[in-house]
Amino acid sequence: MKTWLLITLTLSLMIFAHRSEAGITIEPEELYPGDAFIVRVNEPLRKLKGLSFNGREFAFSTCGDRCSYAIGGVDLNTMPGVYSAIIHFKDNKRVTKKLRVKKATFPVINIELPEDKVTLSPEDEARANREEELLKSLWKIRSERLWQGGFIKPLENEVSTGFGIKRIINSHKLSIHKGIDIKARDGEPVRAVNNGRVLLTKELFFGGKTIVIDHGDSLFSVYMHLSEYKVMEGDTVSKGEIIGLAGSTGRTNGPHLHFTFKIGDLSINPESVFRLKTIF
């Protein structure tokens, strides 16, 4: 009798574990530093507490009655290896899935800029610091999902400088590129990569004329060096809508669009978001 009960209990636990694992999908399962990923769980949102990955916490949102998801990201400084993505349930259950972070090699390039954009005066440094604090305050905002389906590119042009590239500015200052630079003509239309709400239209010291769009779920898109705005703060925008014109404002040596995604305060490689196939 005891043996039968033990076998029954063991089989029940195995079935439960299998169902838990089968109800969780991660896209993709192999990533590079800076990449985004989506964890989908076939459970209602009310049962989930959150997702933890490599020291960061990401929140779940709903995608249906028995569908919840979280958008996570890999920090640019993450070393290659196998890491645990832990799904936390409100009943204190945890399910762990493994993600492999592969090695990435980021090139080093040299660029020349006006010296007053590199070695800042006390006034310019104070301004840049104020603007950095302003942006940090935006990354703390959490709103409901506005984006629908996959993300499109803001410009269908060639990328001139990729994510993660190390730039030596004027032969002495190191800068890590936490976005992508897309080639553009001065005045070329720039489009919203998905539905969202405009959080910021402001001329920044480094970014020049800048737009920040909140897509919900702590996911933001950032467009820099614009020559003109076509939207205002508070506007709701649709995927593909023209939001501004490309330019060369701020710290730049010519017309282009600097574009990036943020998940909270984490900078994400835009190319990895464009590749995501999970559609809600």
C-alpha positions in Angstrom: 0.0 0.0 0.0 2.7 2.4 1.0 4.7 1.5 -2.2 1.6 2.2 -4.3 1.0 5.5 -2.7 4.7 6.5 -3.2 4.6 5.6 -6.8 1.3 7.5 -7.3 2.7 10.6 -5.6 5.9 10.4 -7.6 4.0 10.1 -10.9 1.7 13.0 -9.9 4.7 15.2 -9.2 6.4 14.3 -12.5 3.2 15.1 -14.4 2.8 18.4 -12.5 6.5 19.3 -13.2 6.1 18.4 -16.9 3.0 20.5 -17.2 4.8 23.5 -15.5 7.7 23.2 -17.9 5.5 22.6 -20.9 3.5 25.7 -20.1 6.6 28.0 -20.3 8.3 29.2 -23.4 11.3 31.5 -23.8 12.3 33.2 -27.0 15.1 33.0 -27.9 16.9 30.5 -25.6 20.4 31.6 -26.8 21.3 35.3 -26.5 24.1 37.7 -26.7 24.9 40.5 -24.2 22.4 43.3 -24.8 19.7 41.1 -26.2 16.0 41.1 -25.2 13.9 37.9 -24.6 10.3 37.1 -23.8 9.1 34.5 -21.3 5.6 33.3 -21.8 3.7 31.3 -19.1 0.3 29.6 -19.6 -1.0 30.9 -16.3 -3.2 33.9 -15.4 -1.4 37.0 -14.3 -2.9 36.8 -10.8 -0.8 33.6 -10.1 2.6 35.2 -11.0 4.9 37.3 -8.9 7.7 38.1 -11.3 10.7 37.0 -13.3 14.3 37.2 -12.1 17.4 36.9 -14.3 21.0 37.6 -13.5 20.3 39.9 -10.6 17.4 41.9 -12.3 13.7 41.7 -11.8 11.1 41.9 -14.6 7.4 42.1 -14.2 4.7 39.9 -15.9 1.8 41.3 -17.9 -1.3 39.6 -19.3 -1.8 38.3 -22.8 -5.0 36.4 -22.1 -7.1 34.5 -19.5 -4.3 31.9 -19.1 -1.4 33.7 -20.7 1.2 35.9 -19.1 4.5 37.2 -20.3 7.6 39.2 -19.2 10.1 41.0 -21.4 13.6 40.6 -20.1 17.0 41.7 -21.1 20.7 40.7 -20.8 23.0 43.4 -19.5 25.7 44.4 -22.0 28.4 43.4 -19.5 27.2 39.9 -19.0 29.9 37.2 -19.4 29.2 34.2 -21.6 27.7 31.2 -19.8 24.4 29.5 -18.8 22.1 31.6 -16.6 18.8 30.9 -14.8 15.6 32.6 -15.6 13.4 32.1 -12.5 9.6 32.4 -12.8 8.2 33.2 -9.3 4.6 32.3 -8.5 2.6 33.9 -5.7 2.2 30.6 -4.0 6.0 30.6 -3.5 6.5 28.0 -6.3 9.5 28.7 -8.6 10.3 27.3 -12.0 13.8 27.7 -13.5 14.6 27.8 -17.1 18.1 28.0 -18.5 19.3 30.6 -21.0 22.7 30.5 -22.7 24.5 33.8 -23.2 27.0 33.5 -26.0 30.2 35.4 -26.4 30.1 38.7 -28.3 33.0 40.6 -29.7 32.4 44.3 -30.1 34.7 46.3 -32.4 36.6 49.4 -31.4 36.4 52.5 -33.6 37.8 56.0 -33.5 35.7 59.1 -34.1 36.4 62.8 -34.1 34.0 65.3 -32.6 34.2 69.0 -31.6 36.2 69.2 -28.4 33.5 71.2 -26.6 31.3 68.2 -27.0 33.9 65.9 -25.4 35.6 68.0 -22.7 32.6 69.8 -21.1 32.5 73.1 -19.4 31.1 73.2 -15.8 27.8 74.5 -17.2 27.5 71.9 -19.9 28.5 69.1 -17.5 25.8 70.3 -15.0 23.2 70.4 -17.9 24.2 66.9 -19.0 23.9 65.6 -15.5 20.4 67.1 -15.1 19.3 65.5 -18.3 20.6 62.2 -17.3 18.6 62.3 -14.1 15.5 63.3 -16.1 15.9 60.2 -18.3 16.5 58.0 -15.3 13.1 59.2 -13.9 11.4 58.1 -17.2 12.8 54.5 -17.0 11.0 54.0 -13.6 7.5 54.5 -15.3 5.4 51.3 -15.6 2.3 51.4 -17.7 0.0 48.9 -19.4 1.0 47.5 -22.8 0.3 49.7 -25.8 2.4 47.9 -28.4 0.8 45.4 -30.7 2.6 42.8 -32.7 6.2 43.0 -33.9 8.4 46.1 -33.9 9.3 47.8 -37.1 12.5 49.8 -37.8 12.3 53.6 -37.5 14.2 53.9 -40.8 14.8 51.3 -43.5 18.4 52.3 -43.9 21.7 50.7 -43.2 23.1 50.6 -39.7 26.4 52.6 -39.6 27.4 51.9 -36.0 26.1 48.8 -34.1 25.2 48.2 -30.6 28.0 47.6 -28.0 30.8 49.1 -30.2 33.5 50.8 -28.2 34.2 54.3 -29.5 37.4 56.2 -28.8 36.5 59.8 -29.1 39.2 62.3 -30.2 41.8 59.7 -29.3 41.3 59.7 -25.6 37.7 59.3 -24.4 36.0 55.8 -24.3 32.3 55.6 -25.0 30.2 52.4 -25.2 27.5 52.6 -27.9 24.3 51.5 -26.2 22.1 51.8 -29.3 22.4 51.7 -33.1 23.2 54.5 -35.5 21.1 54.4 -38.7 22.2 56.3 -41.8 19.8 59.1 -42.7 19.5 62.2 -44.8 18.9 65.4 -43.1 15.1 65.8 -42.9 14.3 62.1 -43.6 11.1 60.9 -41.9 11.5 58.8 -38.7 8.7 56.5 -37.7 7.4 55.1 -34.4 8.5 51.5 -34.0 5.2 50.5 -32.4 2.2 52.0 -30.7 2.9 54.1 -27.6 2.7 57.4 -25.8 5.2 60.2 -26.2 7.0 60.7 -22.9 9.6 63.3 -24.0 10.4 65.7 -26.7 13.4 67.7 -25.6 16.7 68.9 -26.9 19.4 67.2 -24.9 23.1 68.1 -24.7 24.3 64.8 -26.1 21.2 63.5 -27.9 20.1 66.7 -29.5 16.4 66.8 -30.3 15.2 63.6 -28.6 11.9 61.6 -28.5 11.1 58.9 -25.9 8.1 56.7 -26.5 6.6 54.5 -23.7 5.2 51.3 -25.2 4.1 49.9 -21.9 5.6 47.0 -19.8 8.6 49.2 -19.0 9.6 49.1 -22.7 10.7 52.4 -24.2 12.1 53.5 -27.6 14.5 56.4 -27.9 15.2 58.5 -31.0 18.1 61.0 -31.0 19.7 63.8 -33.2 16.5 64.7 -34.8 16.1 68.0 -36.7 12.4 68.4 -36.1 9.5 66.9 -34.0 6.2 65.9 -35.5 4.7 64.9 -32.1 4.3 66.5 -28.7 4.6 65.1 -25.2 1.5 63.2 -24.2 0.6 62.3 -27.8 -0.5 58.7 -28.5 1.2 57.4 -31.6 0.6 54.4 -33.9 3.2 52.0 -35.3 4.7 53.5 -38.5 3.5 57.1 -37.7 6.0 59.8 -38.6 7.2 61.3 -35.3 10.1 63.4 -36.4 12.8 64.1 -39.0 16.4 62.9 -38.9 19.1 65.4 -38.4 22.5 66.1 -36.7 21.6 67.9 -33.4 23.5 67.2 -30.2 26.9 65.4 -30.1 27.3 64.1 -33.6 29.5 64.5 -36.6 26.7 64.3 -39.3 23.1 63.4 -40.0 21.9 60.1 -38.7 19.4 58.5 -36.2 20.7 57.2 -32.9 18.1 54.7 -31.8 17.7 52.3 -28.9 15.3 50.4 -26.6 15.2 50.5 -22.9 13.7 47.9 -20.6 13.5 49.9 -17.4 17.0 51.4 -17.1 18.5 48.5 -19.1 19.8 49.4 -22.6 18.8 46.8 -25.2 20.1 46.0 -28.7 17.3 47.1 -31.0 18.2 44.4 -33.5 17.2 41.7 -30.9 13.8 43.3 -30.4 13.2 43.5 -34.2 14.0 39.7 -34.3 11.4 38.7 -31.7 8.7 36.6 -33.3 6.3 36.4 -30.3 3.2 38.3 -31.2 0.5 39.5 -28.8 
